[in-house]
Amino acid sequence: MIDDQARREFINELWERFEQLQQWAEANWPDQENPLTSADFVEARKEILGLRNPAQAPGKVPEAREPEQGGAQYENLNPAPWP
């Protein structure tokens, strides 16, 4: 298993390289009428930050908890009727 220090070092280096890539992309974007901004890179940043704790990564579906663990007592599995 990977230790936390190695994970942090990897994420820090990945973050630095991603910032360099973003700067290059913004400077070399061919469509100057619609330039790239940092907002265009938000989702990629979320993914990188999700590497800190893979269990909390964006888009990751949390595991269903049992009722005694605070999960739902009832889950409706019947699909809604078509309007």
C-alpha positions as a Markdown table, in Angstrom:
| # | Residue | x | y | z |
|---|---|---|---|---|
| 1 | Met | 0.0 | 0.0 | 0.0 |
| 2 | Ile | 1.2 | 3.5 | -0.8 |
| 3 | Asp | 2.1 | 5.6 | 2.2 |
| 4 | Asp | 0.6 | 9.1 | 2.6 |
| 5 | Gln | 3.9 | 10.9 | 2.1 |
| 6 | Ala | 4.4 | 9.3 | -1.4 |
| 7 | Arg | 0.8 | 10.2 | -2.3 |
| 8 | Arg | 1.3 | 13.8 | -1.2 |
| 9 | Glu | 4.5 | 14.1 | -3.2 |
| 10 | Phe | 2.9 | 12.7 | -6.3 |
| 11 | Ile | -0.1 | 15.0 | -6.0 |
| 12 | Asn | 2.1 | 18.1 | -5.4 |
| 13 | Glu | 4.2 | 17.3 | -8.5 |
| 14 | Leu | 1.1 | 16.6 | -10.6 |
| 15 | Trp | -0.5 | 19.9 | -9.5 |
| 16 | Glu | 2.7 | 21.8 | -10.5 |
| 17 | Arg | 2.8 | 20.1 | -13.9 |
| 18 | Phe | -0.9 | 20.7 | -14.4 |
| 19 | Glu | -0.4 | 24.5 | -13.7 |
| 20 | Gln | 2.4 | 24.6 | -16.2 |
| 21 | Leu | 0.1 | 22.8 | -18.7 |
| 22 | Gln | -2.7 | 25.3 | -18.1 |
| 23 | Gln | -0.4 | 28.2 | -18.6 |
| 24 | Trp | 0.9 | 26.8 | -21.8 |
| 25 | Ala | -2.6 | 26.0 | -23.0 |
| 26 | Glu | -3.9 | 29.5 | -22.2 |
| 27 | Ala | -0.9 | 31.1 | -24.0 |
| 28 | Asn | -1.1 | 28.9 | -27.1 |
| 29 | Trp | -4.9 | 28.6 | -27.6 |
| 30 | Pro | -5.5 | 29.3 | -31.3 |
| 31 | Asp | -9.0 | 30.9 | -30.9 |
| 32 | Gln | -8.0 | 34.3 | -29.4 |
| 33 | Glu | -11.6 | 35.6 | -29.7 |
| 34 | Asn | -12.6 | 32.9 | -27.2 |
| 35 | Pro | -9.6 | 32.6 | -24.9 |
| 36 | Leu | -9.2 | 29.8 | -22.3 |
| 37 | Thr | -9.6 | 30.8 | -18.7 |
| 38 | Ser | -8.9 | 29.1 | -15.4 |
| 39 | Ala | -12.6 | 28.2 | -15.3 |
| 40 | Asp | -12.0 | 25.8 | -18.2 |
| 41 | Phe | -9.8 | 23.7 | -16.0 |
| 42 | Val | -12.0 | 23.5 | -12.9 |
| 43 | Glu | -13.1 | 19.9 | -13.4 |
| 44 | Ala | -9.6 | 18.7 | -14.0 |
| 45 | Arg | -8.5 | 20.4 | -10.8 |
| 46 | Lys | -11.3 | 18.6 | -8.9 |
| 47 | Glu | -10.1 | 15.3 | -10.2 |
| 48 | Ile | -6.5 | 16.0 | -9.2 |
| 49 | Leu | -7.6 | 17.0 | -5.7 |
| 50 | Gly | -9.7 | 13.9 | -5.5 |
| 51 | Leu | -6.5 | 11.9 | -5.6 |
| 52 | Arg | -5.9 | 13.0 | -2.0 |
| 53 | Asn | -8.6 | 10.6 | -0.8 |
| 54 | Pro | -9.8 | 8.3 | -3.6 |
| 55 | Ala | -12.9 | 7.4 | -1.6 |
| 56 | Gln | -14.1 | 11.0 | -1.8 |
| 57 | Ala | -13.2 | 11.6 | -5.4 |
| 58 | Pro | -15.7 | 13.6 | -7.5 |
| 59 | Gly | -18.2 | 11.4 | -9.2 |
| 60 | Lys | -17.6 | 8.5 | -6.9 |
| 61 | Val | -20.8 | 6.9 | -5.7 |
| 62 | Pro | -20.7 | 6.4 | -1.9 |
| 63 | Glu | -21.4 | 2.8 | -0.8 |
| 64 | Ala | -24.9 | 2.2 | 0.4 |
| 65 | Arg | -25.1 | 2.0 | 4.2 |
| 66 | Glu | -27.3 | -0.5 | 6.0 |
| 67 | Pro | -30.3 | 0.9 | 8.0 |
| 68 | Glu | -28.5 | 0.3 | 11.3 |
| 69 | Gln | -25.6 | 2.4 | 10.0 |
| 70 | Gly | -27.9 | 5.3 | 9.3 |
| 71 | Gly | -28.8 | 4.2 | 5.8 |
| 72 | Ala | -32.3 | 4.4 | 4.3 |
| 73 | Gln | -35.0 | 2.2 | 5.8 |
| 74 | Tyr | -36.8 | 1.8 | 2.5 |
| 75 | Glu | -35.7 | 2.3 | -1.1 |
| 76 | Asn | -38.3 | 2.5 | -3.8 |
| 77 | Leu | -37.1 | 0.3 | -6.7 |
| 78 | Asn | -40.2 | 0.8 | -8.8 |
| 79 | Pro | -39.6 | 3.1 | -11.8 |
| 80 | Ala | -41.8 | 6.2 | -12.0 |
| 81 | Pro | -44.6 | 5.9 | -14.6 |
| 82 | Trp | -44.1 | 7.5 | -18.0 |
| 83 | Pro | -45.9 | 10.8 | -18.2 |
